[in-house]
Amino acid sequence: MTQCAKGLLNGPCGGASNGKCEADPTCDCAWELIYHRLKKLGELEKWRKAGPVIKDYSKMARPRRIEVAPL
């Protein structure tokens, strides 16, 4: 898992601006942080080798239906 505000597992969305997340401009883009850390460690090859990760959104905790109680 990443600290990505959008929950992206397979790379950046491309919406970051000046290193900040487009979904929450107060947060650093998690994927930019990962990239810069790997670059600093001289391990960018790990970034290039990483394959796609498919997220099963059916397991996310979210309401599937809104139920309104009568007044």
Secondary structure, DSSP 8 states (H G I E B T S, - for coil): ----TT--SSS--S--BTTB-SS-TTSB-HHHHHHHHHHHTT-HHHHHH-------GGGS---SS------
